Amino acid sequence: MRQAASEILVETQGRGLVDVTRQARAFAEGQGMQTGLLTVFCRHTSASVLIQENADPAVRRDLMAWLERIAPEDEALYEHADEGPDDMPAHLRSVLTQTQLTVPLVGGRLALGTWQAIYVAEHRRAPHRRRLVLHILGD
């Protein structure tokens, strides 16, 4: 059993999804393993990672709009607002999504489905630099 880890920096443009599949695939498939598990971990509490459809951009827009309806920006709803009115809703949106995910490595390739991609979900309005830790364990 072998393992490897790396960190990637993702520049977001504010609220939305950033496709990081290419970077995750390059790291995982570049390790020379045939079978294993890739973990993608987001080192932030107001952003998250998720696997979602990569074909129709409307799916991603609808997902972000749904998260905004579930956790709206409304200062009257939250006690925590240290970093602005979008801060607490961003934390809630990351709870609803996830801060880590795993993808199997099979036959030396990530086992993503045809229409799947790995995304960083930026839940804040302003651009941020988000750090993801990639860790793979396998043979």
N, C-alpha and C positions, 0 to 999 in steps of 0.2 A: 504494500500500500504506500502510495506517495501522496504528497500534498504540496500545494504552492499557493501563494497569496500575492495580491497586488492591490493597488489603490488607483482609481481613476478620478479625475476631476471633471465635473460636468458643469458647463456654463448654461444657466437657464435664462430665459428672456422674460421671466415673470410667470404668472399662473399659466399652466399648461403641461403638456407631456413632451419629454425629450427622449428620443429613441437612442438607446445605448446598446442595442443588440450587436452592432458591429464590433464595439470594443470588448464586450463580454465574450463574443464568439472568438475573436482573435486571441484573447487571453486563454480561454479554456482549450480551444483546439490547438493552440501553440505549445501546450505542455507535453504533447506526445503520449497522452493517456488514451486508452480505448474505452474504458468504462469508469464512471465515477459520478460525482455530484458537484455541481457548481452552486455555490451560495453567493448571492448578491445582497450586500447589506448596506443600507443607507445610514450614514452617520449623523442624521439630523432628525429633529422631532416635528418639523413643519414641512417636510417633504417625505416622499415615500417611493417605493418601487413597485411595479406591477407588470404583469403580462397581460397584453391586450391585443386586439385586432390591429393589424398593420396595413390593411387594404383600404378601408373607407374612412377618411378623416372625420366624417360625421359621427362615427362611433366615439372617437376620442373627445370631440366637442360635446356630445351628449353626456358622456361620463363626467366631464368637468362641470358641466351645467348642473347635473344631478347632485354632485358633491356640494356645489354652492347653495342649492336649495335645502339640502339636509343640514348643512352647517353654515348658515348665512352670516354675513358681516352685519352685526347689530350690537353695538356696544352695550345696549340695555340687557342683553342676554348673558353677558359674561363678566366675571370679576377680573380675570387676567387680561390686561391690555398693555403690558409693559412695552411692547415693541410696535404698538399701533393696533388699529381696529381689525386688521386682517390676521393678527397673530394667533389668537385663540381659535378662530375658525380653521386656520391651517393645522393646528395641533389636532383638532377633531377629525379633519379630513384624513390625516395620516393614520389615525386610529382606525378609521373605516377602511382604509386600504391596507398597507403593510410596510414595515421597514426592512423586511428581508424576504427573499424568495429562494427557492432551489430549482435547478433545472438538471435533469439527468444528462449525462454524457454517455452516448451509446454508439459504438463503432467509431469512436474518435470524434463524434460530432454532437453538438447540442441537440437534444431531442425536442426542439420547438416544433409546434405544428405549422402547417403551411401558412396560415394567416396570423401567426403569433409573433410578437416582438416584445422586447424588454424595455420598459420606459421608467424614467425618473418622473414622478409627478411633483411638479412645483406647485405648492399650495399658497405661496405668498405672491403679492402683486408685483413686487420689485424683482429684478434679476438677482440671482444668487449664484455662488460657486458651491456646488454640492459635491461632497466626497462619498464615493462608493468603494467599499472593500469587496474585492472578488477573492473567493477562496475555493479551491478545488481539491477534492480528495478522491483518489482512484488508483487504477492500475493502467 
